[in-house]
Amino acid sequence: MEELKEQLAELLEVEELDLTKKFSDYDSFDSLAILTILAMLDSDYNKSMKASDIRAYESIEAFCKDVLA
């Protein structure tokens, strides 16, 4: 999970990622961030999602658990 957290922190331009927050709590979370997350999921984790799936997560932790499941 650490690698995924680091990737998301870099993408969201933060030093420390708060897993209890939603993606939308971060100012840098926009359509480009969503596209980057979708590409990362496909290339690094062989997972596919829709943008609406990412927006629907109640926390980043829940997202990470689903990606790594």
Secondary structure, DSSP 4 states (H G I P E B T S, - for coil): -HHHHHHHHHHTT-SS--TTS-GGGSTT-SHHHHHHHHHHHHHHH-----HHHHHH-S-HHHHHHHHH-
